[in-house]
Amino acid sequence: MSIYITGVMLLMFIFNATFWGIEVDNTKGFFEGSGDNRHPTGKNLAFTMLFNTFIHLHLFNQINCRKIKND
C-alpha cells in the first residue's frame, strides 16, 4: 500500500498541470499580494491538492484494512 500511495503522489506531483491545470512557479512563494489583497499561488493550490489526496488515500486504506469478522 505504501508503494501505491507513493506512486500516486509522485504521479500527481509530476503531472499536476495535466491533472488540475495548475502551473507551479517555484520562484514565487505560497501567496501573492500584501495585506488584505493576498491570494494563493499555483504552488499553494497544488500542494493543497496533494495533501488532500494523501489524506484521502490513507483514510481509504484505513477503512479497507480493518477486519470485519473474527473467524
JORA-V54238 format. One record per residue. N is the residue number from 1. RES is the residue in one small letter. PHI is phi in radians with two decimals (NA if undefined). PSI is psi in whole degrees, 0 to 359 (NA if undefined). Layout:
# JORA-V54238
N:RES:PHI:PSI
N:RES:PHI:PSI
This chain:
# JORA-V54238
1:m:NA:324
2:s:-1.16:325
3:i:-1.17:319
4:y:-1.08:312
5:i:-1.12:318
6:t:-1.10:318
7:g:-1.10:315
8:v:-1.09:316
9:m:-1.14:319
10:l:-1.13:316
11:l:-1.07:318
12:m:-1.22:327
13:f:-1.22:318
14:i:-1.28:319
15:f:-1.86:37
16:n:-1.13:330
17:a:-1.20:326
18:t:-1.30:317
19:f:-1.19:311
20:w:-2.03:351
21:g:1.27:28
22:i:-1.83:122
23:e:-1.61:129
24:v:-1.79:122
25:d:-1.90:108
26:n:-1.29:353
27:t:-1.43:344
28:k:-1.73:165
29:g:-1.48:201
30:f:-1.52:340
31:f:-2.32:148
32:e:-1.99:156
33:g:1.55:183
34:s:-2.52:158
35:g:1.13:228
36:d:-1.38:352
37:n:-1.72:29
38:r:-1.49:138
39:h:-2.46:150
40:p:-1.22:147
41:t:-1.57:177
42:g:-1.09:328
43:k:-1.09:315
44:n:-1.12:316
45:l:-1.14:319
46:a:-1.13:316
47:f:-1.20:328
48:t:-1.16:318
49:m:-1.14:321
50:l:-1.12:316
51:f:-1.11:316
52:n:-1.11:320
53:t:-1.09:317
54:f:-1.03:313
55:i:-1.14:317
56:h:-1.15:323
57:l:-1.11:320
58:h:-1.24:323
59:l:-1.14:319
60:f:-1.08:318
61:n:-1.13:320
62:q:-1.10:320
63:i:-1.21:320
64:n:-1.33:339
65:c:-1.53:350
66:r:-1.27:156
67:k:-1.77:123
68:i:-1.40:310
69:k:-1.98:149
70:n:-1.78:96
71:d:-1.68:NA
